Amino acid sequence: MNFGKPIYVAPGIYQIRAIGARVTVLLGDYGAALVDSGGPGSFGAIASGLKSLGLSLGQVRWIFLTHYHPDHSGNLGRLAQETGARVAMHKEEWPQLSGERLATSPFRNAVIAGLTDPIVRRMYDNPPNADMLLEDGDELDLDSQGKLQVVHTPGHTLGSISLFALPQKVLIVGDALQYRFGRIAPPAAGVTQDPAQAMQSVGKLMALDFEAICFSHFPPIRNGAREALRRRFPEA
């Protein structure tokens, strides 16, 4: 696996393989936005990937978090500090990271959750605050033409979000979907808080007019992604 090498998705959109999860990079006239931060130890790979795209750390203006799990947030504090970027996440996710609410284990199985809890808790790297708490339907301008729409897709976690990038029509789903062996699937049940709710969120995504999907742990689908999702879940 080539950590740090940018993977082209669509004009102005790339993914960087980090430790734990991929980081999506969105380029705009006003600078860059990142979706997720990777897990602990990901900073070097992200910095290398940004450099390959001709970007300095200071050009990162936003870091969006799809959900609080440490493979997505474990590098968040350092990344925010080194870039000076503003941090945004769904309003239900920040209490998990701020300490206001005891972070729920990613694992549904109580035995596994108990055994792994001491390790998982050491994997978080949280910024001192969240600059923006997002809600379903929020829209943020990346430049004079590009924007991100926030789609609340709960199930994997309570505050999981997907981000719809326009005009490229790229859907960034975090862990709301998987893409194993060429087949789209719901999020892994063992680390999903509410699998039934996650399936409802899949139906919500299908209402969008997207062309490509960026996953957090799998290669992107660059063309025909909406039809592929419809074929996979015709009843959703």
C-alpha positions as CSV (number, residue, x, y, z in Angstrom):
1,M,0.0,0.0,0.0
2,N,1.5,3.3,-1.1
3,F,0.8,5.7,1.8
4,G,0.6,9.3,0.9
5,K,0.4,9.0,-2.8
6,P,-2.7,11.0,-4.1
7,I,-5.4,8.9,-5.8
8,Y,-7.4,10.8,-8.4
9,V,-11.2,10.7,-8.0
10,A,-12.6,13.6,-10.0
11,P,-11.4,17.1,-11.0
12,G,-10.1,18.8,-7.8
13,I,-10.8,15.7,-5.6
14,Y,-8.2,13.1,-4.5
15,Q,-7.7,10.6,-1.7
16,I,-4.6,10.0,0.3
17,R,-4.0,6.6,2.0
18,A,-3.4,7.2,5.6
19,I,-3.1,4.9,8.6
20,G,-6.5,3.4,9.4
21,A,-8.6,5.3,6.8
22,R,-8.3,7.3,3.6
23,V,-8.3,11.1,3.7
24,T,-10.2,12.9,0.9
25,V,-8.8,16.1,-0.4
26,L,-10.9,18.8,-2.0
27,L,-9.2,21.6,-3.9
28,G,-10.7,25.0,-4.2
29,D,-9.9,28.6,-5.0
30,Y,-9.9,29.4,-1.3
31,G,-7.6,26.6,-0.3
32,A,-8.1,22.9,0.4
33,A,-10.5,20.9,2.6
34,L,-9.8,17.5,4.1
35,V,-12.4,14.9,5.0
36,D,-11.2,12.9,8.0
37,S,-7.7,12.8,9.4
38,G,-6.6,9.2,9.4
39,G,-5.6,7.3,12.5
40,P,-2.7,7.9,14.8
41,G,0.6,8.3,13.0
42,S,-1.0,9.5,9.7
43,F,0.4,13.0,9.7
44,G,3.5,12.2,7.6
45,A,1.5,10.5,4.9
46,I,-1.0,13.3,4.7
47,A,1.7,16.0,4.5
48,S,3.5,14.0,1.8
49,G,0.3,13.6,-0.2
50,L,-0.5,17.3,0.0
51,K,3.0,18.2,-1.1
52,S,2.5,15.9,-4.1
53,L,-0.6,18.0,-5.0
54,G,1.4,21.2,-4.7
55,L,-0.2,22.2,-1.4
56,S,1.4,23.4,1.8
57,L,-0.1,22.6,5.2
58,G,-1.2,26.2,5.5
59,Q,-3.4,26.0,2.5
60,V,-5.7,23.5,4.3
61,R,-8.7,25.6,5.5
62,W,-11.1,22.9,6.7
63,I,-11.0,19.5,8.2
64,F,-14.4,17.7,8.1
65,L,-14.9,14.6,10.2
66,T,-17.3,11.9,9.0
67,H,-17.5,10.4,12.5
68,Y,-15.5,10.1,15.7
69,H,-14.0,6.6,15.4
70,P,-10.2,6.8,16.0
71,D,-9.2,5.5,12.6
72,H,-10.8,8.7,11.3
73,S,-10.0,11.1,14.1
74,G,-6.8,9.8,15.6
75,N,-4.7,12.3,13.8
76,L,-7.1,15.2,14.1
77,G,-5.5,17.2,16.9
78,R,-2.1,17.4,15.3
79,L,-3.5,17.9,11.8
80,A,-5.6,20.8,13.0
81,Q,-2.6,22.3,14.9
82,E,-0.1,22.0,12.0
83,T,-2.5,23.4,9.3
84,G,-4.4,25.9,11.3
85,A,-7.6,24.6,9.7
86,R,-11.0,24.9,11.1
87,V,-12.6,21.6,12.3
88,A,-16.2,20.7,11.5
89,M,-18.3,17.6,12.4
90,H,-21.9,16.7,13.2
91,K,-23.2,18.1,16.4
92,E,-23.7,14.6,17.8
93,E,-20.0,13.6,17.3
94,W,-18.3,16.4,19.2
95,P,-19.5,15.3,22.7
96,Q,-17.8,12.0,22.1
97,L,-14.5,13.7,21.3
98,S,-14.7,16.6,23.8
99,G,-15.2,14.3,26.8
100,E,-18.7,15.7,27.5
101,R,-20.0,12.2,26.8
102,L,-18.1,8.9,27.3
103,A,-17.0,7.8,23.8
104,T,-18.9,4.7,22.7
105,S,-16.7,1.8,21.7
106,P,-16.6,1.2,18.0
107,F,-17.3,-2.5,18.8
108,R,-20.9,-3.7,19.4
109,N,-19.8,-6.9,21.1
110,A,-19.5,-6.1,24.8
111,V,-16.6,-8.5,25.4
112,I,-14.5,-7.1,22.6
113,A,-15.4,-3.6,23.5
114,G,-14.2,-4.2,27.1
115,L,-11.0,-5.8,26.0
116,T,-10.1,-3.2,23.5
117,D,-11.2,-0.1,25.4
118,P,-7.9,0.8,27.0
119,I,-6.2,0.7,23.6
120,V,-8.9,2.5,21.7
121,R,-9.0,5.4,24.2
122,R,-5.3,6.1,23.7
123,M,-5.9,6.4,19.9
124,Y,-7.9,9.7,20.0
125,D,-6.1,13.0,19.3
126,N,-8.7,15.7,19.6
127,P,-8.5,19.4,18.9
128,P,-9.4,21.7,21.8
129,N,-12.7,22.7,20.1
130,A,-14.8,22.2,17.1
131,D,-15.1,25.3,15.0
132,M,-18.4,24.3,13.4
133,L,-21.0,21.8,14.4
134,L,-22.9,20.5,11.4
135,E,-26.5,19.5,10.8
136,D,-28.2,17.7,7.9
137,G,-28.6,20.0,4.9
138,D,-25.9,22.4,5.7
139,E,-24.0,23.8,2.7
140,L,-20.4,25.2,2.7
141,D,-18.7,27.0,-0.1
142,L,-15.3,25.7,-1.0
143,D,-14.8,28.4,-3.7
144,S,-16.8,30.5,-6.1
145,Q,-18.2,27.3,-7.7
146,G,-17.6,24.3,-5.5
147,K,-19.6,23.4,-2.4
148,L,-20.2,20.6,0.1
149,Q,-23.6,19.5,1.2
150,V,-23.9,17.8,4.6
151,V,-26.0,14.6,4.6
152,H,-26.6,13.2,8.0
153,T,-26.3,9.4,7.6
154,P,-26.6,7.9,11.1
155,G,-26.3,4.2,11.9
156,H,-22.6,3.6,11.9
157,T,-22.5,6.2,14.6
158,L,-25.2,8.6,15.8
159,G,-23.6,11.6,14.1
160,S,-22.1,10.0,11.0
161,I,-22.2,12.3,8.0
162,S,-21.6,12.0,4.3
163,L,-20.5,14.9,2.2
164,F,-21.8,15.6,-1.3
165,A,-19.3,17.6,-3.4
166,L,-20.6,19.7,-6.2
167,P,-20.3,20.4,-9.1
168,Q,-18.3,17.1,-9.4
169,K,-21.2,15.0,-8.0
170,V,-18.9,13.1,-5.7
171,L,-20.3,11.5,-2.6
172,I,-17.9,11.0,0.3
173,V,-19.5,8.4,2.6
174,G,-17.1,7.8,5.4
175,D,-18.1,4.4,6.7
176,A,-21.7,4.6,5.7
177,L,-20.9,2.2,2.9
178,Q,-18.3,-0.5,2.1
179,Y,-17.0,-1.7,-1.2
180,R,-15.6,-5.2,-0.9
181,F,-14.6,-7.3,-3.8
182,G,-16.4,-5.0,-6.3
183,R,-19.6,-5.1,-4.3
184,I,-21.2,-2.2,-2.3
185,A,-22.3,-3.2,1.2
186,P,-23.7,-1.5,4.3
187,P,-21.2,-0.6,7.1
188,A,-19.7,-3.6,9.0
189,A,-22.2,-4.7,11.6
190,G,-19.6,-5.4,14.2
191,V,-18.6,-1.8,14.5
192,T,-22.0,-0.2,13.6
193,Q,-24.1,1.2,16.4
194,D,-27.5,0.7,14.7
195,P,-27.4,-1.5,11.5
196,A,-31.1,-0.9,10.8
197,Q,-30.7,2.9,10.9
198,A,-27.6,2.5,8.7
199,M,-29.7,0.9,6.0
200,Q,-32.2,3.8,6.2
201,S,-29.3,6.1,5.6
202,V,-28.4,4.1,2.5
203,G,-31.8,4.9,1.1
204,K,-31.3,8.6,1.9
205,L,-28.1,8.6,-0.1
206,M,-29.8,7.1,-3.1
207,A,-32.0,10.3,-3.4
208,L,-28.9,12.3,-4.4
209,D,-27.7,12.6,-8.0
210,F,-24.1,11.5,-7.6
211,E,-21.7,10.0,-10.1
212,A,-18.8,8.8,-7.9
213,I,-18.4,7.5,-4.3
214,C,-15.3,8.0,-2.1
215,F,-15.1,5.3,0.6
216,S,-12.9,5.5,3.7
217,H,-11.4,2.0,3.4
218,F,-11.8,1.0,-0.2
219,P,-11.0,2.3,-3.7
220,P,-13.4,4.9,-5.1
221,I,-16.1,4.2,-7.7
222,R,-15.5,7.0,-10.2
223,N,-18.3,6.4,-12.6
224,G,-21.9,5.1,-12.5
225,A,-21.9,4.9,-8.7
226,R,-25.5,5.8,-8.2
227,E,-26.8,3.1,-10.5
228,A,-24.4,0.6,-8.9
229,L,-25.9,1.5,-5.5
230,R,-29.5,1.2,-6.8
231,R,-28.8,-2.2,-8.3
232,R,-27.3,-3.4,-5.0
233,F,-30.2,-2.1,-2.8
234,P,-33.3,-2.0,-5.1
235,E,-35.6,-1.9,-2.0
236,A,-33.8,0.8,-0.1
